[in-house]
Amino acid sequence: MSDSSVTVVHNAEKQRYEVRDDDAVVGYTQYHPDDDGRLVFDHTEIDKGYSGQGLGGKLVGFALDDVRDRGKRIVAICSYVDKFIEKHPDYRDLTD
């Protein structure tokens, strides 16, 4: 894996943000909308071969920045997203 081949994208069709190494999906954080229009983040996963490289943080940071840009709010059921927000309090304004 080279850093330049790793990207993070929003895959709205699958309701998730993905980490891709070239065309291969190597991680994701998924969400579903609730009745109030909030995005409920319920699972984050990075392939074992890619763990320890900071990709989870890059992924969740990208997702939360995108949520903010879209004027949405979130509910963090996923423990990784919840812990990320604890460590990065500038995202607390997005949570309910």
C-alpha positions in Angstrom: 0.0 0.0 0.0 1.3 3.4 -0.9 -0.2 6.5 0.8 -1.1 8.0 -2.6 -3.3 5.0 -3.5 -5.4 5.2 -0.4 -8.5 7.4 -0.6 -11.6 8.0 1.4 -15.0 8.3 -0.3 -18.7 8.6 0.5 -20.6 5.7 -1.0 -24.1 7.1 -0.5 -25.7 4.1 -2.3 -24.3 1.7 0.4 -24.8 4.3 3.2 -21.2 4.2 4.2 -17.8 6.0 3.9 -15.1 3.8 2.5 -11.3 3.6 2.6 -10.0 2.4 -0.7 -6.6 1.2 -1.8 -6.8 1.8 -5.5 -10.2 0.1 -6.2 -10.2 -2.3 -3.2 -12.4 -1.4 -0.2 -10.2 -1.9 2.8 -12.4 -0.3 5.4 -15.7 1.5 6.0 -17.9 3.2 8.5 -21.6 2.6 7.9 -24.6 4.6 8.9 -28.4 4.7 8.4 -30.7 7.7 8.7 -33.1 7.8 11.6 -36.6 9.3 11.6 -35.2 12.7 12.5 -32.8 12.8 9.5 -29.7 12.1 11.7 -27.1 9.7 10.5 -26.7 6.8 12.9 -23.2 5.5 12.7 -23.3 1.8 13.8 -20.2 0.1 12.6 -16.6 0.8 11.6 -14.2 -1.7 10.2 -10.6 -1.7 8.8 -9.1 -4.8 7.2 -6.6 -6.5 9.5 -3.8 -6.0 6.9 -4.3 -2.2 7.1 -4.7 -1.8 10.9 -2.3 0.4 12.8 -1.9 2.9 10.0 -4.3 5.5 11.2 -6.8 4.7 8.5 -9.7 4.5 11.0 -9.1 8.0 12.2 -8.7 9.3 8.7 -12.0 7.6 7.7 -14.1 8.8 10.6 -12.6 12.4 10.3 -13.5 12.5 6.7 -17.0 11.2 7.4 -17.7 13.7 10.1 -16.3 16.6 8.0 -18.6 15.5 5.2 -21.6 15.3 7.6 -20.8 18.8 8.9 -20.5 20.1 5.3 -23.9 18.6 4.5 -25.6 20.2 7.5 -26.5 16.9 9.1 -26.2 15.6 12.7 -25.1 12.1 13.9 -25.8 9.5 16.6 -22.7 7.5 17.4 -23.7 3.9 18.3 -20.4 2.6 16.9 -17.8 2.6 19.7 -15.0 3.7 17.4 -16.9 6.8 16.2 -17.9 7.6 19.8 -14.2 7.3 21.0 -13.0 9.4 18.0 -15.4 12.2 19.0 -14.2 12.0 22.6 -10.6 12.4 21.4 -11.6 15.2 19.0 -14.1 17.4 20.9 -14.4 19.8 17.9 -16.9 17.2 16.5 -19.2 17.1 19.5 -21.4 19.8 18.0 -22.6 17.1 15.4 -23.8 14.6 18.0 -27.2 14.1 19.6 
